[in-house]
Amino acid sequence: MTTAYNKIDRILREKLSDDDYPTYKEELDAICQAKIQRTWVDLTRTQIQNVYFEVLKEHRGGHQMQGQLAFGEALQAKIKEVNR
């Protein structure tokens, strides 16, 4: 954990009774875990091109707007997949 976490934990240990400390420690842990955010992963140029060519194959000869919407949806799906 972080230095801030260690300082707060030390204060809790010093100020709380042995009976109360575990409950507050659990709450502190829950707060700290909730604050941890994942690092965003961008799509590479190659991944974007692959998505584009897949959509292009599916919508060849179709209406341009449908192809553009499909490309946007496919990109969104790929971004969600990469950032799971």
ZADO-1210 file (C-alpha; in nm, 4 decimals, padded with zeros to 6 digits):
<atoms>
<atom x="00.0000" y="00.0000" z="00.0000" code="MET" pos="1"/>
<atom x="00.0961" y="00.3650" z="-00.0094" code="THR" pos="2"/>
<atom x="00.2708" y="00.5784" z="00.2493" code="THR" pos="3"/>
<atom x="-00.0598" y="00.7576" z="00.3193" code="ALA" pos="4"/>
<atom x="-00.2288" y="00.4237" z="00.3823" code="TYR" pos="5"/>
<atom x="00.0447" y="00.3232" z="00.6267" code="ASN" pos="6"/>
<atom x="00.0153" y="00.6526" z="00.8163" code="LYS" pos="7"/>
<atom x="-00.3619" y="00.6226" z="00.8492" code="ILE" pos="8"/>
<atom x="-00.3326" y="00.2602" z="00.9545" code="ASP" pos="9"/>
<atom x="-00.0771" y="00.3527" z="01.2215" code="ARG" pos="10"/>
<atom x="-00.3066" y="00.6251" z="01.3572" code="ILE" pos="11"/>
<atom x="-00.5976" y="00.3817" z="01.3676" code="LEU" pos="12"/>
<atom x="-00.3875" y="00.1283" z="01.5600" code="ARG" pos="13"/>
<atom x="-00.2750" y="00.3931" z="01.8083" code="GLU" pos="14"/>
<atom x="-00.6138" y="00.5567" z="01.8661" code="LYS" pos="15"/>
<atom x="-00.8560" y="00.2645" z="01.8563" code="LEU" pos="16"/>
<atom x="-00.9066" y="-00.0216" z="02.0950" code="SER" pos="17"/>
<atom x="-00.8156" y="-00.3741" z="01.9924" code="ASP" pos="18"/>
<atom x="-01.1876" y="-00.4471" z="01.9499" code="ASP" pos="19"/>
<atom x="-01.2575" y="-00.1499" z="01.7192" code="ASP" pos="20"/>
<atom x="-00.9420" y="-00.1567" z="01.5058" code="TYR" pos="21"/>
<atom x="-01.0343" y="-00.4543" z="01.2797" code="PRO" pos="22"/>
<atom x="-01.3609" y="-00.2929" z="01.1702" code="THR" pos="23"/>
<atom x="-01.1951" y="00.0359" z="01.0783" code="TYR" pos="24"/>
<atom x="-00.9081" y="-00.1485" z="00.9114" code="LYS" pos="25"/>
<atom x="-01.1568" y="-00.3313" z="00.6880" code="GLU" pos="26"/>
<atom x="-01.3184" y="-00.0001" z="00.5938" code="GLU" pos="27"/>
<atom x="-00.9800" y="00.1562" z="00.5172" code="LEU" pos="28"/>
<atom x="-00.8901" y="-00.1403" z="00.2965" code="ASP" pos="29"/>
<atom x="-01.2229" y="-00.1159" z="00.1110" code="ALA" pos="30"/>
<atom x="-01.1744" y="00.2553" z="00.0449" code="ILE" pos="31"/>
<atom x="-00.8201" y="00.2046" z="-00.0802" code="CYS" pos="32"/>
<atom x="-00.9200" y="-00.0814" z="-00.3095" code="GLN" pos="33"/>
<atom x="-01.2055" y="00.1246" z="-00.4550" code="ALA" pos="34"/>
<atom x="-00.9630" y="00.4059" z="-00.5398" code="LYS" pos="35"/>
<atom x="-00.7323" y="00.1823" z="-00.7423" code="ILE" pos="36"/>
<atom x="-00.8014" y="00.2411" z="-01.1107" code="GLN" pos="37"/>
<atom x="-00.6850" y="00.0375" z="-01.3980" code="ARG" pos="38"/>
<atom x="-00.4518" y="00.1821" z="-01.6563" code="THR" pos="39"/>
<atom x="-00.6257" y="00.2598" z="-01.9843" code="TRP" pos="40"/>
<atom x="-00.4940" y="00.0637" z="-02.2813" code="VAL" pos="41"/>
<atom x="-00.5166" y="00.2325" z="-02.6220" code="ASP" pos="42"/>
<atom x="-00.5676" y="00.0439" z="-02.9442" code="LEU" pos="43"/>
<atom x="-00.2638" y="00.0194" z="-03.1648" code="THR" pos="44"/>
<atom x="-00.2711" y="00.1488" z="-03.5195" code="ARG" pos="45"/>
<atom x="-00.2662" y="-00.2128" z="-03.6402" code="THR" pos="46"/>
<atom x="-00.5673" y="-00.3054" z="-03.4245" code="GLN" pos="47"/>
<atom x="-00.7628" y="-00.0081" z="-03.5624" code="ILE" pos="48"/>
<atom x="-00.6713" y="-00.1045" z="-03.9191" code="GLN" pos="49"/>
<atom x="-00.7766" y="-00.4648" z="-03.8574" code="ASN" pos="50"/>
<atom x="-01.1147" y="-00.3522" z="-03.7249" code="VAL" pos="51"/>
<atom x="-01.1538" y="-00.1188" z="-04.0232" code="TYR" pos="52"/>
<atom x="-01.0797" y="-00.3903" z="-04.2787" code="PHE" pos="53"/>
<atom x="-01.3163" y="-00.6363" z="-04.1068" code="GLU" pos="54"/>
<atom x="-01.5989" y="-00.3829" z="-04.1215" code="VAL" pos="55"/>
<atom x="-01.5089" y="-00.2885" z="-04.4791" code="LEU" pos="56"/>
<atom x="-01.5384" y="-00.6548" z="-04.5852" code="LYS" pos="57"/>
<atom x="-01.8802" y="-00.6867" z="-04.4186" code="GLU" pos="58"/>
<atom x="-02.0231" y="-00.3614" z="-04.5577" code="HIS" pos="59"/>
<atom x="-01.8666" y="-00.3470" z="-04.9043" code="ARG" pos="60"/>
<atom x="-02.1141" y="-00.1989" z="-05.1474" code="GLY" pos="61"/>
<atom x="-02.3499" y="-00.0982" z="-04.8678" code="GLY" pos="62"/>
<atom x="-02.4578" y="00.2425" z="-04.7537" code="HIS" pos="63"/>
<atom x="-02.1616" y="00.4519" z="-04.6369" code="GLN" pos="64"/>
<atom x="-02.3321" y="00.5669" z="-04.3147" code="MET" pos="65"/>
<atom x="-02.4064" y="00.2079" z="-04.2126" code="GLN" pos="66"/>
<atom x="-02.0403" y="00.1222" z="-04.2646" code="GLY" pos="67"/>
<atom x="-01.9272" y="00.4193" z="-04.0583" code="GLN" pos="68"/>
<atom x="-02.1624" y="00.3308" z="-03.7742" code="LEU" pos="69"/>
<atom x="-02.0506" y="-00.0314" z="-03.7879" code="ALA" pos="70"/>
<atom x="-01.6869" y="00.0809" z="-03.7744" code="PHE" pos="71"/>
<atom x="-01.7564" y="00.2968" z="-03.4685" code="GLY" pos="72"/>
<atom x="-01.9387" y="00.0125" z="-03.2950" code="GLU" pos="73"/>
<atom x="-01.6638" y="-00.2335" z="-03.3817" code="ALA" pos="74"/>
<atom x="-01.3984" y="00.0032" z="-03.2454" code="LEU" pos="75"/>
<atom x="-01.5957" y="00.0458" z="-02.9249" code="GLN" pos="76"/>
<atom x="-01.6225" y="-00.3324" z="-02.8846" code="ALA" pos="77"/>
<atom x="-01.2484" y="-00.3756" z="-02.9432" code="LYS" pos="78"/>
<atom x="-01.1627" y="-00.1048" z="-02.6874" code="ILE" pos="79"/>
<atom x="-01.3843" y="-00.2765" z="-02.4290" code="LYS" pos="80"/>
<atom x="-01.2198" y="-00.6100" z="-02.5054" code="GLU" pos="81"/>
<atom x="-00.8682" y="-00.4716" z="-02.4658" code="VAL" pos="82"/>
<atom x="-00.9527" y="-00.2905" z="-02.1399" code="ASN" pos="83"/>
<atom x="-01.1246" y="-00.5770" z="-01.9554" code="ARG" pos="84"/>
</atoms>
